[in-house]
């Protein structure tokens, strides 16, 4: 008997190794998605908690909502993508000027 652990993945066939790796990746992706959703919920509660005290804070809230909107757009909706890009550029320009 040895204290050295046996690496079972190396004893499986290639198909079984790939299936195992796929299952591990799916579990990891699901965990990351859950953590990301928790972060989204947290930031949304923070943004809702109090009204913006400055135009900059209001713009940050608007940026967040705009990014949520962009995530729903298809790649072929170039006009709306261009509009969003222009609005975000306006926010940046106005912040620099103030």
C-alpha positions, 0 to 999 in steps of 0.5 A: 500500500502507498500513500500516493493517491491514484490519478483516476483520470489517467486510467480512463479512456479519452472519451471518459476523460473528456466527459469528466472535464466537460462536467467539471467545466459545466459545474464551474460555469454554473457556480460563476453564473450564480456568483455573478447574479449575486453581484448583480443583485447586490449592485442593483440594491445599492443603486436603488437604495438612495437617489443620486446626489450628483449628476455623476452618480445619476450617470453611473446608474444610467450607464448600468441600465444602458449596459443591461439594455445592450446585453439584450440587443442582437448583433445585427441591431447596429443602430441601437448599438451606435446610439448606446455608444454615442450616449456613453461617449456623451456621458464621458465628454460631459464628465470631463468638461465639468 
